[in-house]
Amino acid sequence: MKGKLGIAVGLAAGYVLGTRAGRERYQQLTASAKRIADEPSLQRIQEELNGLFGSGGPATSGSQATSGGNGGSTTVERL
């Protein structure tokens, strides 16, 4: 019985310490991602790409983007 209790306590402690370490690492990653996204050079490149390729919206019209349950006839129509 002592062995099972020791394993349970060990698992609980590992879980708590692991989630804390995971949360800290997640916060580090999000902070560095925000810092990179705020770089002026990256924002300039993003604006240039948006100018070249549009705003990143859907490339198809609304009638082709929806699947109205017509059995795939939009694929044949596009060909």
N, C-alpha and C positions, 0 to 999 in steps of 0.2 A: 504494500500500500504506500510505503514511503517513496518508492521508486516512481510510482504513477503521479504522486503529488509533486515530486521534484521536477518531473517532466512537464507537468502542467504549469508550474510556476516558471520554469525556464522558457516555455513557449510564450507565456503571457509577457514576460519581461522582454523577450526578443521581439515580440510583436510591437510593444510600446516603443522600444528603442528604434526599431526599423521604421515605423511610421513617422516618428519624429525626424529621423535622418532623411527619410524620403521627402518629407514636407520641406525641410531646409534645402535640399538639393533642388526641388521643384521651384522654390522661391528664387534660388540663385539663377536657374535657367531662365525663368520669366524675366528677371531683372536684366540679365544680359541680352535677352531678345528685345526688350523694350529699348535698351541703350543702343543696340544696333539699328533698330527701326527708326530711331530719332536722329541718326547720322544724316547730316545735310547732303552728303554725296549720294547716299542711297535714296533719299527722297527725290533728288534731282533725276536720278536714273529712272525711278518709278514714274515720275511725271513724263519723261521722254517716252517711255514704253507705252504709257497710257495714250499719249498723243499718236503714237504709231499704230497701236492695235485697238484703240478704243478704251472704253472704261472697264472692260472685262465682263460685260453683260452677256446674256445668251446670244450665240451667233446665229440662231435660227429664229424664224418668225414664230409667233405664238401658236399658230395652227399646227406646225410641224413639231413643236416642242412638247405638246401634250399628246398623250396616248389615249385617244378617245374610245378605246376598246374596239377599233375597227379591224382588228386582226392583222395588223402590219401593213395595211394598204398604203400608208404614207411612205414606206420604204420603196414600194414599187412606183409610186407617183414621182418620187425624187429621182429615180433612175431614168 
